[in-house]
Amino acid sequence: MTQVLDSLPADSANRILCCYVNDTHKLKIARITNISNWYFERIVFPRERLLFEAVPEAQLEIYVSGFSTAALIEVMNCDRLVVKSPQAQQDCLVQHN
């Protein structure tokens, strides 16, 4: 099931479909904060795949959740996470066992 809680700004015509995979055993937090009028934040559970829409200039920040804090561990451009084909999209939706 797809949840859209905070969609991209209406003037975002060049949307891209992206996929981030948490291939660790730790809970992670994915955030995009560098796009004006839009804030994106999701919890990504261990071995979960996150499929989301963004704009190419968006930067995905990955935080590792600690006992009482979250530490920034990685920043990547969303244009590097683009789902390029229907098969890649399907692969992103399939969960690890």
Contacts in CASP RR format, 6 or more apart in sequence:
PFRMAT RR
TARGET T0000
AUTHOR 0000-0000-0000
METHOD contacts of the structure
MODEL  1
MTQVLDSLPADSANRILCCYVNDTHKLKIARITNISNWYFERIVFPRERL
LFEAVPEAQLEIYVSGFSTAALIEVMNCDRLVVKSPQAQQDCLVQHN
6 38 0 8 1.000
6 39 0 8 1.000
6 40 0 8 1.000
7 53 0 8 1.000
8 15 0 8 1.000
8 35 0 8 1.000
8 38 0 8 1.000
8 53 0 8 1.000
8 54 0 8 1.000
8 55 0 8 1.000
9 35 0 8 1.000
9 36 0 8 1.000
9 37 0 8 1.000
9 38 0 8 1.000
12 38 0 8 1.000
12 55 0 8 1.000
14 55 0 8 1.000
14 56 0 8 1.000
15 53 0 8 1.000
15 54 0 8 1.000
15 55 0 8 1.000
16 53 0 8 1.000
16 54 0 8 1.000
16 55 0 8 1.000
16 56 0 8 1.000
16 78 0 8 1.000
16 79 0 8 1.000
16 82 0 8 1.000
17 51 0 8 1.000
17 52 0 8 1.000
17 53 0 8 1.000
17 82 0 8 1.000
17 83 0 8 1.000
17 89 0 8 1.000
18 51 0 8 1.000
18 52 0 8 1.000
18 53 0 8 1.000
18 54 0 8 1.000
18 60 0 8 1.000
18 78 0 8 1.000
18 81 0 8 1.000
18 82 0 8 1.000
18 83 0 8 1.000
19 49 0 8 1.000
19 50 0 8 1.000
19 51 0 8 1.000
19 52 0 8 1.000
19 81 0 8 1.000
19 83 0 8 1.000
19 88 0 8 1.000
19 89 0 8 1.000
19 92 0 8 1.000
20 30 0 8 1.000
20 44 0 8 1.000
20 49 0 8 1.000
20 50 0 8 1.000
20 52 0 8 1.000
20 60 0 8 1.000
20 62 0 8 1.000
20 81 0 8 1.000
21 48 0 8 1.000
21 49 0 8 1.000
21 50 0 8 1.000
21 92 0 8 1.000
22 28 0 8 1.000
22 44 0 8 1.000
22 45 0 8 1.000
22 46 0 8 1.000
22 47 0 8 1.000
22 48 0 8 1.000
22 49 0 8 1.000
22 50 0 8 1.000
23 47 0 8 1.000
23 96 0 8 1.000
24 46 0 8 1.000
24 47 0 8 1.000
25 46 0 8 1.000
25 47 0 8 1.000
26 46 0 8 1.000
26 64 0 8 1.000
26 65 0 8 1.000
27 43 0 8 1.000
27 44 0 8 1.000
27 45 0 8 1.000
27 46 0 8 1.000
27 64 0 8 1.000
27 65 0 8 1.000
28 43 0 8 1.000
28 44 0 8 1.000
28 62 0 8 1.000
28 63 0 8 1.000
28 64 0 8 1.000
28 65 0 8 1.000
29 41 0 8 1.000
29 42 0 8 1.000
29 43 0 8 1.000
29 44 0 8 1.000
29 62 0 8 1.000
29 63 0 8 1.000
29 64 0 8 1.000
29 65 0 8 1.000
29 70 0 8 1.000
30 40 0 8 1.000
30 41 0 8 1.000
30 42 0 8 1.000
30 43 0 8 1.000
30 44 0 8 1.000
30 50 0 8 1.000
30 52 0 8 1.000
30 60 0 8 1.000
30 61 0 8 1.000
30 62 0 8 1.000
30 63 0 8 1.000
31 39 0 8 1.000
31 40 0 8 1.000
31 41 0 8 1.000
31 60 0 8 1.000
31 61 0 8 1.000
31 62 0 8 1.000
31 63 0 8 1.000
32 38 0 8 1.000
32 39 0 8 1.000
32 40 0 8 1.000
32 41 0 8 1.000
32 54 0 8 1.000
32 58 0 8 1.000
32 59 0 8 1.000
32 60 0 8 1.000
32 61 0 8 1.000
32 78 0 8 1.000
33 39 0 8 1.000
33 40 0 8 1.000
33 59 0 8 1.000
33 61 0 8 1.000
34 57 0 8 1.000
34 58 0 8 1.000
34 59 0 8 1.000
35 54 0 8 1.000
35 55 0 8 1.000
35 57 0 8 1.000
35 58 0 8 1.000
40 52 0 8 1.000
40 54 0 8 1.000
40 58 0 8 1.000
42 50 0 8 1.000
42 52 0 8 1.000
43 65 0 8 1.000
44 50 0 8 1.000
47 95 0 8 1.000
47 96 0 8 1.000
48 95 0 8 1.000
49 92 0 8 1.000
49 93 0 8 1.000
49 94 0 8 1.000
49 95 0 8 1.000
49 96 0 8 1.000
51 83 0 8 1.000
51 89 0 8 1.000
51 92 0 8 1.000
51 93 0 8 1.000
54 60 0 8 1.000
54 78 0 8 1.000
54 81 0 8 1.000
55 78 0 8 1.000
56 77 0 8 1.000
56 78 0 8 1.000
56 79 0 8 1.000
57 77 0 8 1.000
57 78 0 8 1.000
57 79 0 8 1.000
58 77 0 8 1.000
58 78 0 8 1.000
59 75 0 8 1.000
59 76 0 8 1.000
59 77 0 8 1.000
59 78 0 8 1.000
60 75 0 8 1.000
60 76 0 8 1.000
60 77 0 8 1.000
60 78 0 8 1.000
60 81 0 8 1.000
61 72 0 8 1.000
61 74 0 8 1.000
61 75 0 8 1.000
62 72 0 8 1.000
62 73 0 8 1.000
62 74 0 8 1.000
62 75 0 8 1.000
62 76 0 8 1.000
63 70 0 8 1.000
63 71 0 8 1.000
63 72 0 8 1.000
63 73 0 8 1.000
64 70 0 8 1.000
64 71 0 8 1.000
64 73 0 8 1.000
83 89 0 8 1.000
83 92 0 8 1.000
END
